[in-house]
Amino acid sequence: MNMPDMPVNVPVDDPNEDTEWNDILRKHGVIPEKPPSPTPLIEEALEEARRLAHENRLEGKTVDELDELEDEEDEAFLERYRKQRLAELSTISTASIFNQVYPLQKPDYQRDVTEASRNNFVLVHLTSSLCTNIESRLLTELWRELARVFGDLKFCEIRADMCIEGYPEKNTPTILVYKDGDIKRQIVTLKELRGQNTILEDLEDLLISVGAVKQTDPRIHREKRASDGITASNRMQQGEKAGRSMDEGDDDDWD
């Protein structure tokens, strides 16, 4: 009498172990092939990161900082990089044609902002009409400092209700970033940044995020960023999260 086929339980070690028995089972398809070790990929990624870090080790250093590296770096390479940095600074100096905050009038807005943004980034601060608005007063001071440092960008101010009839006071201060005739970024109040604790570095991060300045721009406050260990995008994301948290339960800002 034929006996019915009965399943046979094949003993299996840990399928991830490299054993002779597991090799036999893999060969016959009893257990799946072991996935390739991620170690080579990790080592390759680390090596690429080290290579890029070495290539960019001088990125963003000032001319004085480059001079201090004369004993550590190849002289010819350092000299080429120094000339490159001086050329960048010269380009920035040549492009710095504004260096102040420009008061706006509504009839001139199209010319002084929209049309002007076809050549340069234009940033507009819609200010509060109330002297008690701390955020607006703070942004006015930071606007002046930014305009002084980033002279290739045009910083402007106009009272919000004189620019847009019926503009809600609770939406001030508002930042409008223009380029190529369009609004590229709009920030309603400083909640999206750090509210009344907003600092110059937060606005520099805004400039970086919209492409108005590069991360490696020598005018950026690198010392603060190095101590924080926070990138521009991370800082902006943290500010946005904080702003959303503060907005929970609020009515529509445009009411």
Secondary structure, 3 states (H helix, E strand, C coil): CCCCCCCCCCCCCCCCCCCHHHHHHHHCCCCCCCCCCCHHHHHHHHHHHHHHHHHCCCCCCCHHHHHCCCCCCCHHHHHHHHHHHHHHHHHHHHHCCCCCEEECCHHHHHHHHHHHHHCCCEEEEEECCCCCCHHHHHHHHHHHHHHHHCCCCEEEEEEHHHHCCCCCHHHCCEEEEEECCEEEEEEECHHHCCHHHCCHHHHHHHHHHCCCCCCCCCCCCHHHHHHHCCCHHHHHHHHHHHHHHHHCCCCCCCC
